């Protein structure tokens, strides 16, 4: 089970914070936590901020899903599972590309009530509590954890330790991007 709580446990272990670990093991939601609630809320905040930045600027999360346009030939973003950053492609049910334009709230195609496959780049859903599921790929979670720990330490004015974890984050992100580029090059 890939709950966000496991991600927070990893961060608390990196921080060597037994007090946070004990509360994470003891409780199922943030509101039940007593003594370390602010620190846990801070870790959640740093996760949301870091994940959004990483998946918007460095690593693309791409998905495809089938949805129907409405009678005005619009595919509303709220019908998609995730908030799209960029629409990559819209195809009909047999795979032919459809012309489309994007607006702030929907994709406009030329066909009303049409079943379409929308492929898009997105950021993961925001985490609100440690019982929420985590939707980022496992291989990226460690890099995000390094960044979260770095931000947390900087907020506590532990700058030397923060730089150590930021360097680990940067190196991990570089490795992830290299692997992706190698995969792309090998397909041509």
LINTADA-V132587 format. One record per run of one state. SS is the DSSP state (a for helix, b for strand, c for the rest). FROM is the first residue (numbers start at 1). TO is the last residue. If there is no record, write none. Layout:
SS/FROM/TO ; SS/FROM/TO
This chain:
c/1/2 ; b/3/3 ; a/4/15 ; c/16/17 ; a/18/26 ; c/27/29 ; a/30/32 ; c/33/36 ; a/37/57 ; c/58/60 ; b/61/68 ; c/69/73 ; b/74/76 ; a/77/79 ; c/80/83 ; b/84/92 ; c/93/96 ; b/97/97 ; c/98/100 ; b/101/102 ; c/103/105 ; b/106/108 ; c/109/114 ; b/115/122 ; c/123/132 ; b/133/133 ; c/134/137 ; a/138/155 ; c/156/158 ; a/159/186 ; c/187/188
